[in-house]
Amino acid sequence: MSKWCRAAAGVLKATAETQSRRSYHTIQAVPRESSGHRISVRDRAQGRIPAVVFSQSYVQRDPNDPTSVVASSLVSRKLLLTTERKQIQAILKNIQLPFFCSTTFPLQIRAGSGSSTILETRKVLPIKIHRDEDGKVLNLVFVWAEDGTQLKVDVPIVYKGEDVCPGIKKGGRLRQVRSSLKYLCPAEHIPAKIEVDLSNLDIEDRVSMHDVPIHPSLKLLSKNENIPVCKIIATDIGEIEHA
């Protein structure tokens, strides 16, 4: 176990710096007074994407149970909006999924298409993207993400150091058990990603959820923090013979 602890202690790095998480993209939107299939079809035909943004803050009901997270009783401030497809596509090209849904964005709401009048600017977090069979974005769902707001976020895991990993060099392979971890996060401390450094892992070494260094304000939403995030496992002899 001591070998595993030494390996796990130095293999994880969370991108917790606030500046690295803040996006330089400002999403432009205009108010949409009504919803419905016909209106959405018309907006899409004109190069726009219907969107909605609302309040959704969470609380941990039982302090001893990290999974007892429920939506708080905040009054929901729901807004119907329309965004520009070209801008959303450009953002998604630069900040690809799943990182798009763990990144907060400034949202600038203007009085109308082409208007220079700014009604308000606030921070939002994308939580859902609806696409058609061809991958075309149909709708966007955001939540308000003002500082101090508690939000439930799936933070993507990124693995690095495979090229120098001792276990992999010996013929082992990486088994990715989790692709993301779910946290209850203050909006100002949402990490865009978590980096798992494999450069010190040997065969049979593993990294568990509780080994991930995070900002102290984040709460891991899992009853069992010993669940592995990844393992370096020995390559099966049969796999080597058929390689």
N, C-alpha and C positions, 0 to 999 in steps of 0.2 A: 504493500500500500504506500510506503514511503516513496518508492520510485514513482508511482503514479501521481502522488501529491506534488512531488517536485516538478514533474512534467506538466501537470495541469496548472500549476501556479503561474507559469510563465508563458502559457500558450494563447491566452485570450486577451483581446483588446477591444474595448467598446469605443466607438466614435461618439464621445459624449460632449465634445466641445460645441457650445451653442452656435457659434458662428458657422461651423461647418454644416450644421443642420439647416440653417436658415436659407431658404431658396432666394436667388436673385430674380426669379421670375415673378412678375406680378400678373395675376390672372385678371383679365378685363371682362366685365359682365354688365348687362343692362337688366333692369327689372322686367319680369314677365307677369302680367296681371292674371292670366288664367292658364289652365293646363288642359290636357286632353289629347287624344290621338291625332286629330286633324291639325291642331296647332303645332304639335311636335313634328309631324310630317312636313308641314310648311316651313318650319324653322330649319329643319335639316336640309330641305331642298334649297334654301337660301344660304347655305354654308354656315349655319349655326348649330350649336348643341344645347338642348335644354338641360338645365341644372337646377338643383334644389340645395339649399343650405339651411341647417336647423341646429338648435342647441341640443347637445347630448353629453352631459357630464355624468361620471360614474362615481359611486362610493362603495367602499368595502363594508358590507353589512356586519360581518363577523370578523373581528380583528385576528382571530385564530384560524380563520379559513380564507386563504388567499383567493379562492374561487368564488366566494360569496359576493361577487361584484354585481351591483344592480344600477340601473339608471336612476339618477337623483331626481328630486322633485322640482328641478328648475323649470320655470315657465319656458316652453319651447318657442323660440323666435324663428319662425319658418319663413323663408323667402324663396320665391320662384324667380329664377334667373335664366338668362340666355348668354352663352359664351360663344366665342368665335372658334370654328373648327380648326382653322389654320394655326391659331395660337396654341390650342390644346395639343394638336399633332406635333408641333415644334417642341413643346415641353415634354411630351411623352417620348420623343426621339432623344432628348437630352437626359431626361430622368426616367428611365425605363421602369416598367413594373418588375418586381413588386415595390421598388423604392418610392414610386410615385405616391403610394398610400401610406408611407411613413415619413413623408416630408410635408411640412407646413408651408403655405404660400400666402403672401399678401393678396387679398381680393379687393379690387378697385371697382366699385359700382358707379357707373355713370348714368346720367339722366336718360340717355338714349343712344342709339347707334350713331357714331360720329360726333356725339356731343362732347364738349370739353368740360362740362359741369360734372364735378365729382360729388356724388351724394354721400359716400362714406368709403373708408378703407379699413378693412379688418383682416385678421388672420384666420385662415381656414385649413382644415385637413381633409383631403379626399379619403372617403371610406369605401366607395363603390364605383365601379365603371361598368356600365351595361354596353355590350357589344353585340353586333349581329354575327351571323355565321361566317362572314368574310373578315371579321375583326374590326369593322367600322364602329366607331364610338357613337352610341345612340343617346345615352344620358349619363350625367355625372351627379354624384351625391357627395356633398361636403358637410362637415360639422364646424361650427364656430370653434376656434382654437385660440382664444385669448389666453394670455399668461395667467396661470393659476387654475385653469380649467383642467379637470381630471378626465382623461380620455383612455379608452381601451384600444391598444395598438398592437398589431402583429408586426414585430420588427424583423426584417429579413436577416439571415445569417450569411456571411460571406467567408469562404475558406481561402486561406492563403498559405504559402510555404510548402506546398506539395512537392515542389522540385527539390527541396533540401530535407524533407522529412526523413529521419533515420529509418522509421518503420517501413515506409514506402520504398526506400532505397534497398532494403533487405528483401524486397519482394512482396511486402504486404500491400494492402489497399485501403483506401478511405471508405468507410461506410457512413454516409450522411443520414443520421437518424431524424434530425429535424432541419427544416429549411427556414424556420422562423421561431421566435419566442414571443409569447403574448405578455404584455405588461400593462399595468395601470400607471399612466404617465401624466404629470403636469405638462401642459402643452409646450411650455418653454424648454422642456428637457426630453423631448421625444428624439431618440437616436435614429437617424436615417437608416443605420445598419449596425450590425455587430460583426466584428472581424474575429475569426477563430484562426489563430496562428498554429500551424501544424509542424513548424520547423523543429520542435523539440520532442515530438512524440515518437515512441518506439512501438513495435508490434504489441498488441494487447492494451496499450494505453487508451484511455477514453477521457472525454471531457463531459462533465455533467452540467446541468442547468445552474446549480448553485456556484459553479466556478466562474461564471461570467461576471466580470466586474462592471457594475452599472452605477449610474448616479444614485445617491442615497434616497432620492425622492421617488424612484421607480419601485414598483412592487411586482414581482413575478407572479403571474396568475396560474400557479400550478400547485396542487396538493403535495406532489412528490418532486422535490428539487433535485433528487438523485438520478432522475431520468437522464440518460446520456443524450448529448447533442450530436456527438460523433464518436467513432471508434476507429482505430487502426487495427485491422484484422489480418490474420495470416491468409495468404492466397491458397485456395484449395489446390491440392496436387493435381486433381483432375483438370482444373482450369489451366494449369501450366502445361500439361500434356497436350491439351487441345488448342493452345495459343498459337 
